Amino acid sequence: MFLRRLLPDNFTLTLLAVVLAATLLPASGQVATAFEWITNLAIALLFFMHGAKLSRQAIVAGAGHWRLHLLVFSCTFILFPLLGLALRPALEPLLGSELFMGMLYLCALPATVQSAIAFTSLARGNVAAAICSAAASSLLGIFITPLLVAVLMGVHGDNGSTLDAIGKISLQLLLPFILGQIAQRWIGGWVTQNKNWLKYVDQSSILLVVYTAFSAAVIGGLWQQVPLVTLLAVVVACCVLLALALLLTHLLGKWLGFNLEDRITILFCGSKKSLATGVPMAQVLFAGSAIGVLILPLMLFHQIQLMVCAVLAQRYAQRKDGAQPATA
């Protein structure tokens, strides 16, 4: 059972298959243009469904826990960028400038929504606070991430200013989310009843973006720039970054006097980064040929965090009431 949790899930295997397809059969010309249009529509649908799916009652229930939310936001948007900058002397010579920029981009992203809530629930943490914190992180990231990217990487969006990038991201991600929230009163029940197959909307949009981005990157010579040794170095860098994030979020929650349920929420919401938000944002913030290299650390970090957090969540879930699990 332990080894099975460490194996890639079906979505990750599909993601690898899409990368292979983009490597062998990259989209170009009018086909690439068609894929870009389809991808943009899929992303808009993805965030519309997020808006229709998120319960307002859950938001209200968790919104009052401001100390927890402040710590999670600080870990997501301050601690991670500081870790990225602190690791620069070691990572930039090891990975090269472009992949290190991908690590910095990873550090600037908001937290995940679904997996952070799912792991908090499995670990018997404060689920209401996790829902509120993860959703707010995702929405605030639409505005904060472009600013962090401008500060950390000196990037101001694809041929535009940081405000232009925020405007494009808001139009592509935030507006569909708001429309989904408005439509929730009519379709919220249907979305909840069909959430098992609606997850494929999330996954399909990510797969489309990855295929489009990697197609452009392969045509631009991605795999000539990233040999196997460098790829393994990126895996090691992601493992180190995640280990530091997990350790520091655990210690901060303990030092600041949060109870165990809140510390679980802080751990799983403050140490994760969103592939679902990060890939569409990269389309807006960076030129097409650069996306493949820049999102490679994010793709690897995404799988590593899922495997590690699955083990941690199961460890917390097995505790007896009132008992504290041994430090992992």
C-alpha positions as CSV (number, residue, x, y, z in Angstrom):
1,M,0.0,0.0,0.0
2,F,2.8,2.4,0.9
3,L,4.6,1.7,-2.4
4,R,1.4,2.0,-4.4
5,R,0.9,5.6,-3.1
6,L,4.4,6.5,-4.4
7,L,3.5,5.4,-7.9
8,P,2.2,8.0,-10.4
9,D,-1.6,8.3,-10.6
10,N,-3.5,7.9,-13.9
11,F,-3.6,11.6,-14.6
12,T,0.2,11.9,-14.2
13,L,0.7,9.0,-16.6
14,T,-1.6,10.7,-19.1
15,L,0.3,13.9,-18.6
16,L,3.5,12.1,-19.4
17,A,1.8,10.6,-22.5
18,V,0.8,14.1,-23.6
19,V,4.4,15.3,-23.3
20,L,5.5,12.3,-25.3
21,A,2.9,13.1,-28.0
22,A,4.0,16.7,-28.1
23,T,7.6,15.6,-28.5
24,L,6.9,13.2,-31.3
25,L,4.0,15.0,-33.0
26,P,4.2,18.7,-32.1
27,A,1.3,21.0,-33.3
28,S,2.4,23.7,-35.6
29,G,0.9,26.3,-38.0
30,Q,-2.9,26.4,-38.2
31,V,-3.2,23.3,-36.1
32,A,-1.3,25.1,-33.2
33,T,-3.6,28.1,-33.6
34,A,-6.7,25.9,-33.4
35,F,-5.3,24.2,-30.3
36,E,-4.7,27.6,-28.7
37,W,-8.4,28.6,-29.2
38,I,-9.7,25.3,-27.9
39,T,-7.3,25.6,-24.9
40,N,-8.5,29.1,-24.0
41,L,-12.2,27.9,-24.1
42,A,-11.3,24.9,-21.9
43,I,-9.6,27.1,-19.3
44,A,-12.6,29.4,-19.2
45,L,-14.9,26.4,-18.7
46,L,-12.5,25.1,-16.0
47,F,-12.7,28.2,-13.8
48,F,-16.4,28.6,-14.5
49,M,-16.9,25.1,-13.0
50,H,-14.7,26.0,-10.1
51,G,-16.9,29.0,-9.3
52,A,-20.1,26.9,-9.6
53,K,-18.7,24.1,-7.4
54,L,-17.4,26.2,-4.5
55,S,-20.0,26.5,-1.7
56,R,-20.5,30.0,-0.3
57,Q,-21.5,28.5,3.0
58,A,-18.1,26.8,3.2
59,I,-16.4,30.1,2.5
60,V,-18.3,31.9,5.2
61,A,-17.6,29.0,7.7
62,G,-13.9,29.2,7.2
63,A,-13.4,33.0,6.6
64,G,-13.2,34.0,10.2
65,H,-10.0,32.1,11.0
66,W,-7.9,35.0,9.9
67,R,-4.7,34.0,11.7
68,L,-4.6,30.7,9.9
69,H,-5.3,32.3,6.5
70,L,-2.6,34.9,7.1
71,L,-0.1,32.3,7.8
72,V,-1.1,30.2,4.8
73,F,-0.9,33.3,2.5
74,S,2.5,34.2,4.0
75,C,3.8,30.7,3.3
76,T,2.5,30.7,-0.2
77,F,3.5,34.2,-1.4
78,I,6.4,35.1,0.9
79,L,8.1,31.9,2.3
80,F,8.2,30.2,-1.1
81,P,9.7,33.1,-3.0
82,L,12.3,33.6,-0.2
83,L,13.2,29.9,-0.4
84,G,13.6,30.2,-4.1
85,L,15.9,33.2,-3.8
86,A,17.9,31.6,-0.9
87,L,18.5,28.5,-3.1
88,R,19.6,30.5,-6.1
89,P,23.4,30.1,-5.5
90,A,23.0,26.3,-5.6
91,L,20.2,25.9,-8.1
92,E,21.1,28.3,-10.9
93,P,24.5,26.8,-11.6
94,L,23.0,23.3,-11.4
95,L,19.9,23.9,-13.5
96,G,20.8,26.8,-15.8
97,S,19.1,30.1,-15.9
98,E,15.9,29.1,-17.8
99,L,15.0,26.2,-15.5
100,F,15.9,28.2,-12.4
101,M,13.4,30.8,-13.7
102,G,10.9,28.0,-13.8
103,M,11.7,27.3,-10.1
104,L,11.1,30.9,-9.3
105,Y,7.8,30.9,-11.2
106,L,6.8,27.8,-9.2
107,C,7.5,29.7,-6.0
108,A,5.3,32.6,-7.1
109,L,2.2,30.6,-7.7
110,P,-0.9,30.2,-5.5
111,A,-1.8,27.0,-3.6
112,T,-3.8,24.2,-5.0
113,V,-7.6,24.0,-4.3
114,Q,-8.8,20.4,-4.7
115,S,-5.8,18.5,-3.5
116,A,-5.2,20.7,-0.5
117,I,-8.8,20.3,0.6
118,A,-8.8,16.6,-0.1
119,F,-5.6,15.9,1.9
120,T,-6.8,18.1,4.8
121,S,-10.0,16.1,4.8
122,L,-8.2,12.8,4.7
123,A,-5.9,13.9,7.5
124,R,-8.9,15.0,9.6
125,G,-7.8,18.7,9.7
126,N,-9.9,21.9,9.6
127,V,-11.7,21.3,6.3
128,A,-13.8,24.5,6.4
129,A,-10.7,26.7,6.9
130,A,-8.9,24.7,4.1
131,I,-11.7,25.4,1.7
132,C,-11.7,29.1,2.4
133,S,-7.9,29.4,2.5
134,A,-7.2,27.4,-0.7
135,A,-10.0,29.2,-2.7
136,A,-8.8,32.7,-1.5
137,S,-5.2,31.8,-2.3
138,S,-6.2,30.8,-5.9
139,L,-8.2,34.0,-6.4
140,L,-5.6,36.3,-4.9
141,G,-2.9,34.6,-6.9
142,I,-4.4,36.0,-10.1
143,F,-3.2,39.5,-8.8
144,I,-0.2,38.6,-6.6
145,T,1.5,36.1,-8.9
146,P,2.1,38.5,-11.8
147,L,3.5,41.0,-9.3
148,L,5.8,38.4,-7.8
149,V,6.9,37.3,-11.3
150,A,7.8,40.9,-12.2
151,V,9.8,41.2,-9.0
152,L,11.5,37.8,-8.9
153,M,12.0,37.3,-12.7
154,G,11.8,40.7,-14.2
155,V,8.9,39.5,-16.5
156,H,5.9,41.8,-17.1
157,G,3.8,39.6,-19.2
158,D,4.0,38.7,-22.9
159,N,4.6,42.0,-24.6
160,G,2.9,44.1,-22.0
161,S,3.0,45.5,-18.5
162,T,2.3,43.7,-15.2
163,L,-1.1,45.4,-15.1
164,D,-1.8,44.2,-18.6
165,A,-0.9,40.6,-17.5
166,I,-3.2,40.9,-14.5
167,G,-6.0,42.2,-16.7
168,K,-5.6,39.2,-19.1
169,I,-5.4,36.7,-16.3
170,S,-8.5,38.3,-14.7
171,L,-10.4,38.1,-18.0
172,Q,-9.4,34.5,-18.6
173,L,-9.6,33.1,-15.0
174,L,-11.4,35.4,-12.6
175,L,-14.4,36.4,-14.8
176,P,-15.4,32.8,-15.6
177,F,-15.0,32.1,-11.8
178,I,-17.4,35.0,-10.9
179,L,-19.9,33.9,-13.6
180,G,-19.7,30.4,-12.1
181,Q,-20.5,31.8,-8.6
182,I,-23.4,33.7,-10.0
183,A,-24.7,30.6,-11.8
184,Q,-24.3,28.5,-8.7
185,R,-27.9,29.1,-7.5
186,W,-29.1,27.3,-10.7
187,I,-26.5,24.7,-11.5
188,G,-24.7,24.3,-8.1
189,G,-26.7,21.1,-7.2
190,W,-26.1,19.6,-10.6
191,V,-22.3,20.3,-10.4
192,T,-22.1,18.7,-7.0
193,Q,-24.0,15.6,-8.2
194,N,-21.8,15.2,-11.2
195,K,-18.4,16.2,-9.6
196,N,-17.0,12.7,-10.3
197,W,-17.0,13.1,-14.1
198,L,-16.6,16.9,-14.1
199,K,-13.1,16.5,-12.8
200,Y,-12.2,15.5,-16.4
201,V,-12.9,19.1,-17.3
202,D,-10.1,20.1,-15.0
203,Q,-7.7,17.5,-16.3
204,S,-8.6,18.0,-20.0
205,S,-7.9,21.7,-19.8
206,I,-4.5,21.1,-18.2
207,L,-3.6,18.4,-20.8
208,L,-4.5,20.8,-23.6
209,V,-2.4,23.6,-22.3
210,V,0.6,21.2,-21.7
211,Y,0.3,19.8,-25.2
212,T,0.1,23.3,-26.8
213,A,3.0,24.6,-24.6
214,F,5.2,21.6,-25.1
215,S,4.6,21.5,-28.9
216,A,5.9,25.1,-29.2
217,A,8.8,24.3,-26.9
218,V,9.8,21.1,-28.8
219,I,9.8,23.1,-32.1
220,G,12.0,25.6,-30.3
221,G,14.4,22.9,-29.2
222,L,13.3,22.1,-25.6
223,W,14.8,18.7,-25.3
224,Q,18.2,19.8,-26.7
225,Q,18.2,22.3,-23.8
226,V,17.1,19.8,-21.1
227,P,19.2,16.5,-21.1
228,L,18.4,13.6,-18.7
229,V,21.0,14.7,-16.1
230,T,19.4,18.2,-15.9
231,L,16.0,16.6,-15.6
232,L,17.1,14.6,-12.6
233,A,18.6,17.7,-11.1
234,V,15.2,19.4,-11.4
235,V,13.6,16.5,-9.6
236,V,16.1,16.8,-6.8
237,A,15.6,20.6,-6.6
238,C,11.8,20.1,-6.4
239,C,12.2,17.5,-3.6
240,V,14.5,19.9,-1.6
241,L,12.0,22.8,-2.0
242,L,9.0,20.7,-1.0
243,A,10.9,19.3,2.0
244,L,11.8,22.8,3.3
245,A,8.3,24.0,2.7
246,L,6.7,21.1,4.6
247,L,9.2,21.4,7.5
248,L,8.8,25.2,7.9
249,T,4.9,25.2,7.6
250,H,4.9,22.4,10.3
251,L,7.2,24.3,12.6
252,L,5.5,27.7,12.1
253,G,2.1,26.2,12.9
254,K,3.5,24.6,16.1
255,W,5.4,27.7,17.2
256,L,2.4,30.0,16.7
257,G,0.2,27.8,19.0
258,F,-2.3,26.4,16.5
259,N,-4.1,23.2,17.4
260,L,-3.4,20.0,15.5
261,E,-6.4,20.3,13.1
262,D,-5.3,23.8,12.1
263,R,-1.7,22.7,11.8
264,I,-2.8,20.0,9.3
265,T,-4.6,22.7,7.3
266,I,-1.6,25.0,7.3
267,L,0.7,22.1,6.3
268,F,-1.4,21.0,3.3
269,C,-2.5,24.5,2.1
270,G,0.8,26.3,2.7
271,S,3.2,23.9,1.1
272,K,1.4,23.2,-2.2
273,K,1.5,24.9,-5.6
274,S,-1.2,24.8,-8.3
275,L,-0.6,23.2,-11.7
276,A,-4.2,24.1,-12.7
277,T,-3.6,27.8,-12.2
278,G,0.1,27.9,-13.0
279,V,-0.1,26.5,-16.5
280,P,-2.8,28.9,-17.8
281,M,-1.0,31.8,-16.2
282,A,2.2,30.9,-17.9
283,Q,0.4,31.3,-21.2
284,V,-0.3,34.9,-20.5
285,L,2.9,35.8,-18.7
286,F,5.5,34.2,-21.0
287,A,6.2,33.9,-24.7
288,G,5.0,30.6,-26.2
289,S,8.4,29.0,-26.8
290,A,9.6,29.6,-23.3
291,I,6.6,28.0,-21.5
292,G,7.7,24.4,-21.9
293,V,10.9,24.9,-20.0
294,L,9.3,27.2,-17.4
295,I,6.5,24.8,-16.5
296,L,8.7,21.7,-16.4
297,P,9.6,22.3,-12.7
298,L,6.0,22.9,-11.9
299,M,4.9,19.6,-13.5
300,L,7.5,17.6,-11.6
301,F,6.8,19.5,-8.3
302,H,3.0,18.7,-8.7
303,Q,3.5,15.0,-8.9
304,I,6.1,14.9,-6.0
305,Q,3.8,17.0,-3.7
306,L,0.9,14.6,-4.4
307,M,2.9,11.5,-3.6
308,V,4.5,13.0,-0.4
309,C,1.3,14.6,0.9
310,A,-0.7,11.4,0.3
311,V,1.6,9.5,2.6
312,L,1.5,12.4,5.2
313,A,-2.3,12.6,5.1
314,Q,-2.6,8.9,5.6
315,R,-0.2,9.1,8.6
316,Y,-2.3,11.9,10.2
317,A,-5.5,10.0,9.5
318,Q,-4.3,6.9,11.4
319,R,-3.8,8.8,14.6
320,K,-6.1,8.2,17.6
321,D,-8.3,11.0,18.8
322,G,-6.3,13.3,21.0
323,A,-3.0,11.7,19.9
324,Q,-0.3,13.5,17.9
325,P,1.5,11.5,15.0
326,A,5.2,11.2,15.2
327,T,7.0,13.9,13.1
328,A,7.4,12.5,9.6
